[in-house]
Amino acid sequence: MSFTPSPPPFSGSQLGCIRGGRVVFAGLSFQVTPGDALVLLGPNGSGKSSLLRVMAGLLKPATGRLAWGEQAVAEEPELHAARTHYVGHHDAVKPVLSVAENLRFWARLHEPHAGRAAESVETALDRFGLAHLKDIPGKMLSAGQKRRTNLARLLAAPSPLWLLDEPTTALDKRSIAELERVFAEHRGQGGMVVLSTHMDVALPGAKTLHLDEFSVEEEDET
Ligand SMILES: Nc1ncnc2c1ncn2[C@@H]1O[C@H](COP(=O)(O)OP(=O)(O)OP(=O)(O)O)[C@@H](O)[C@H]1O
């Protein structure tokens, strides 16, 4: 599968973010084009999660503009949500639904065709090593299994733009290697990956963005 037509560049210009009355970053610009990966780096509190939430349309930037091609993201929030997978720190796995039911739920949100959705769910279960857990309710999963279920929606419901906050947290080595292959395939199909991490993740040719370069020194009031 590849994204047809090829998605336009996703970009941000002069973005600023204020949280809890503090400027987290200012003057930040980026661009990702089909096949790109962008890795957000920086110490704790530098704003990686905040930027991902801004990119996902979940947090309004204090300044600046996000665009999908020429189109302002703020003008088409529903379309932006439909073309984006945001996987944050909090697992979105519903505790009473089984692994397969969780994936079916996400698949049907993005794919109205039941047959295609079911096929994607099978692929996602298989690739993320979840087939043997498919009937287990979300509440009975380990941290790593929950994380894999959460990430499996990337394949259960295809979307061109993936925004992932420390996606390797709680994953074992084998799952990280599989996730790296999934990233490579997504990029090969014209998809885009933006992720934050404190670990090495194999993303050949990825761009990097150091959030601490956009921090704003606060005046000392004493
Ligand atoms: N819900 C919130 N309300 C107010 N301030 C917040 C909120 N969430 C985060 N912040 C603040 O925003 C700043 C950036 O936090 P953010 O979580 O984006 O950083 P991060 O680079 O992702 O950190 P980490 O590496 O620890 O995950 C921090 O100063 C933090 O205290």
The ligand as an SDF file (V2000), in Angstrom:
LIG
                    3D

 31 33  0  0  0  0  0  0  0  0999 V2000
   -0.5340   19.8810   31.5760 N   0  0  0  0  0  0  0  0  0  0  0  0
    0.4150   20.7900   31.7980 C   0  0  0  0  0  0  0  0  0  0  0  0
    0.1450   21.9650   32.3960 N   0  0  0  0  0  0  0  0  0  0  0  0
    1.0980   22.8900   32.5990 C   0  0  0  0  0  0  0  0  0  0  0  0
    2.3770   22.7280   32.2540 N   0  0  0  0  0  0  0  0  0  0  0  0
    2.7020   21.5860   31.6490 C   0  0  0  0  0  0  0  0  0  0  0  0
    1.7620   20.5680   31.3860 C   0  0  0  0  0  0  0  0  0  0  0  0
    2.4050   19.5370   30.7920 N   0  0  0  0  0  0  0  0  0  0  0  0
    3.6710   19.9090   30.6760 C   0  0  0  0  0  0  0  0  0  0  0  0
    3.8740   21.1260   31.1930 N   0  0  0  0  0  0  0  0  0  0  0  0
    5.1390   21.8670   31.2530 C   0  0  0  0  0  0  0  0  0  0  0  0
    5.5730   22.0950   29.9190 O   0  0  0  0  0  0  0  0  0  0  0  0
    6.9910   21.9690   29.8520 C   0  0  0  0  0  0  0  0  0  0  0  0
    7.3310   20.9920   28.7260 C   0  0  0  0  0  0  0  0  0  0  0  0
    6.8660   19.7080   29.0990 O   0  0  0  0  0  0  0  0  0  0  0  0
    6.8710   18.4990   28.0570 P   0  0  0  0  0  0  0  0  0  0  0  0
    6.1410   17.3790   28.7090 O   0  0  0  0  0  0  0  0  0  0  0  0
    6.4010   18.9810   26.7520 O   0  0  0  0  0  0  0  0  0  0  0  0
    8.4430   18.1990   27.9730 O   0  0  0  0  0  0  0  0  0  0  0  0
    9.2090   16.9340   27.3840 P   0  0  0  0  0  0  0  0  0  0  0  0
   10.3990   17.4620   26.6330 O   0  0  0  0  0  0  0  0  0  0  0  0
    8.2910   16.0590   26.6290 O   0  0  0  0  0  0  0  0  0  0  0  0
    9.6890   16.2110   28.7030 O   0  0  0  0  0  0  0  0  0  0  0  0
   10.0650   14.6630   29.0300 P   0  0  0  0  0  0  0  0  0  0  0  0
   11.3830   14.3730   28.3370 O   0  0  0  0  0  0  0  0  0  0  0  0
   10.2020   14.6630   30.5180 O   0  0  0  0  0  0  0  0  0  0  0  0
    8.9370   13.7970   28.5440 O   0  0  0  0  0  0  0  0  0  0  0  0
    7.4810   21.5470   31.2390 C   0  0  0  0  0  0  0  0  0  0  0  0
    7.9890   22.6810   31.8750 O   0  0  0  0  0  0  0  0  0  0  0  0
    6.2350   21.0580   31.9300 C   0  0  0  0  0  0  0  0  0  0  0  0
    6.2740   21.3370   33.3030 O   0  0  0  0  0  0  0  0  0  0  0  0
  1  2  1  0
  2  3  1  0
  2  7  2  0
  3  4  2  0
  4  5  1  0
  5  6  2  0
  6  7  1  0
  6 10  1  0
  7  8  1  0
  8  9  2  0
  9 10  1  0
 10 11  1  0
 11 12  1  0
 11 30  1  0
 12 13  1  0
 13 14  1  0
 13 28  1  0
 14 15  1  0
 15 16  1  0
 16 17  2  0
 16 18  1  0
 16 19  1  0
 19 20  1  0
 20 21  2  0
 20 22  1  0
 20 23  1  0
 23 24  1  0
 24 25  2  0
 24 26  1  0
 24 27  1  0
 28 29  1  0
 28 30  1  0
 30 31  1  0
M  END
$$$$
